[in-house]
Amino acid sequence: MARLTPEELEQKIHAVLREQPPRRAPMSLEARVLGEIARRQALPWWQQSYAYWPNAVKLSFLVIATGIAGALLLFSMQLLGVVSGESVRQLFEPVFGAVHTLRAGASAVIGLVTPSMPEFSNTFLYGGLAILGGAYAVMLGLGATAYRVLWQHR
């Protein structure tokens, strides 16, 4: 048999493949595909790809990610000595001012609410925490017992 060039070999392979009868898909394929499509559509937005997120969440994610990336860039530039610490402090001065204003507002609101709040003794507080911890432990025990009794031996 004569040696074929790659182009001739490709043409012969395509000719043989075109002569093959088309294969039929399994009968259950359509049901499986439609089921998978329905399952993916039923997922909540945070388990889907970024394209399906609500616009407000996309925008907040971009703002937060950009802020983190910028902070990392400034930090690395400061470590390398490209930017001084004073210039970074001046850059974040408005943010620090806003945080200070929010803190002052929160302390004013707390100052208004505090006189009307009843005093709790430490004994009452620790007793409440002990009751909550005990209830949590009881729920864990009941859940483990229910699992062993109802589902483990199936």
C-alpha positions as CSV (number, residue, x, y, z in Angstrom):
1,M,0.0,0.0,0.0
2,A,1.3,3.4,-0.9
3,R,2.1,6.0,1.7
4,L,-0.6,8.6,2.1
5,T,0.0,12.2,2.8
6,P,-1.6,13.6,5.9
7,E,-4.3,15.4,3.8
8,E,-5.2,12.2,1.9
9,L,-5.3,10.2,5.2
10,E,-7.6,12.8,6.6
11,Q,-9.9,12.6,3.6
12,K,-10.1,8.8,3.7
13,I,-10.9,8.9,7.5
14,H,-13.6,11.5,6.9
15,A,-15.1,9.4,4.1
16,V,-15.3,6.3,6.3
17,L,-16.8,8.2,9.2
18,R,-19.4,9.8,6.9
19,E,-20.5,6.3,5.8
20,Q,-21.2,5.2,9.4
21,P,-24.9,5.2,10.4
22,P,-25.9,7.8,13.0
23,R,-26.0,6.5,16.5
24,R,-29.2,6.7,18.5
25,A,-29.2,8.3,21.9
26,P,-30.3,6.3,24.9
27,M,-34.0,6.5,25.6
28,S,-33.4,8.0,29.1
29,L,-31.1,10.7,27.8
30,E,-33.8,13.3,27.2
31,A,-35.3,12.8,30.7
32,R,-31.9,13.0,32.3
33,V,-31.0,16.2,30.4
34,L,-34.3,17.9,31.2
35,G,-34.0,16.9,34.9
36,E,-30.5,18.3,35.1
37,I,-31.7,21.6,33.5
38,A,-34.5,21.8,36.0
39,R,-32.1,21.0,38.9
40,R,-29.7,23.8,37.8
41,Q,-32.6,26.3,37.4
42,A,-33.8,25.5,40.9
43,L,-30.5,26.3,42.6
44,P,-30.3,29.5,44.6
45,W,-28.4,32.4,43.0
46,W,-25.4,32.1,45.3
47,Q,-24.8,28.5,44.0
48,Q,-25.0,29.5,40.4
49,S,-22.4,31.2,38.3
50,Y,-21.6,34.9,38.6
51,A,-23.8,35.7,35.5
52,Y,-26.9,34.7,37.4
53,W,-26.3,36.8,40.5
54,P,-28.6,39.8,41.1
55,N,-27.1,43.1,39.9
56,A,-26.9,44.6,43.4
57,V,-24.9,41.7,44.6
58,K,-22.6,41.8,41.6
59,L,-22.0,45.5,42.2
60,S,-21.3,45.0,45.9
61,F,-18.9,42.2,45.1
62,L,-17.1,44.3,42.5
63,V,-16.8,47.2,45.0
64,I,-15.5,45.0,47.8
65,A,-13.1,43.0,45.6
66,T,-11.8,46.3,44.1
67,G,-11.3,47.7,47.6
68,I,-9.4,44.6,48.8
69,A,-7.3,44.6,45.6
70,G,-6.5,48.3,46.1
71,A,-5.6,47.8,49.7
72,L,-3.3,44.9,48.9
73,L,-1.7,47.0,46.2
74,L,-1.1,49.9,48.5
75,F,0.2,47.6,51.2
76,S,2.7,45.9,48.8
77,M,3.8,49.3,47.5
78,Q,4.4,50.5,51.0
79,L,6.4,47.4,51.8
80,L,8.5,47.9,48.7
81,G,9.1,51.6,49.7
82,V,7.3,53.0,46.6
83,V,4.7,54.8,48.8
84,S,5.2,56.3,52.2
85,G,3.0,55.5,55.2
86,E,2.0,59.2,55.5
87,S,0.6,59.3,52.0
88,V,-1.4,56.1,52.7
89,R,-2.7,57.6,55.9
90,Q,-3.8,60.8,54.0
91,L,-5.5,58.7,51.4
92,F,-7.6,56.9,54.0
93,E,-8.3,60.1,56.1
94,P,-11.9,60.5,54.8
95,V,-12.7,56.8,55.6
96,F,-11.3,57.2,59.1
97,G,-13.4,60.4,59.5
98,A,-16.6,58.6,58.4
99,V,-15.9,55.7,60.8
100,H,-15.3,58.2,63.6
101,T,-18.7,59.9,62.8
102,L,-20.5,56.5,62.8
103,R,-18.9,55.5,66.1
104,A,-20.0,58.8,67.7
105,G,-23.5,58.4,66.4
106,A,-23.7,54.8,67.7
107,S,-22.5,55.9,71.1
108,A,-25.1,58.6,71.2
109,V,-27.9,56.1,70.4
110,I,-26.5,53.7,73.0
111,G,-26.5,56.6,75.5
112,L,-30.2,57.2,74.8
113,V,-31.2,53.5,75.1
114,T,-29.0,52.5,78.1
115,P,-31.0,54.3,80.9
116,S,-34.2,52.4,79.9
117,M,-32.5,49.0,79.8
118,P,-32.8,46.8,83.0
119,E,-29.6,45.8,84.8
120,F,-28.7,42.1,84.5
121,S,-26.6,40.4,87.1
122,N,-23.8,38.1,86.1
123,T,-25.6,35.1,87.7
124,F,-28.6,35.7,85.5
125,L,-26.4,36.1,82.4
126,Y,-24.4,32.9,83.1
127,G,-27.5,31.0,84.0
128,G,-29.1,31.9,80.6
129,L,-26.0,30.9,78.8
130,A,-25.9,27.6,80.6
131,I,-29.6,26.9,79.7
132,L,-28.8,27.7,76.1
133,G,-25.8,25.5,76.1
134,G,-27.7,22.7,77.7
135,A,-30.6,23.0,75.2
136,Y,-28.0,22.9,72.3
137,A,-26.4,19.7,73.8
138,V,-29.9,18.1,74.2
139,M,-30.8,18.9,70.6
140,L,-27.5,17.4,69.4
141,G,-28.1,14.2,71.5
142,L,-31.7,13.9,70.2
143,G,-30.5,14.4,66.6
144,A,-27.8,11.7,66.9
145,T,-30.2,9.3,68.6
146,A,-32.8,9.8,65.9
147,Y,-30.3,9.2,63.2
148,R,-29.1,6.0,64.8
149,V,-32.6,4.7,65.4
150,L,-34.3,5.8,62.2
151,W,-31.8,5.9,59.4
152,Q,-28.5,4.1,60.2
153,H,-29.7,0.5,59.7
154,R,-31.6,1.0,56.4
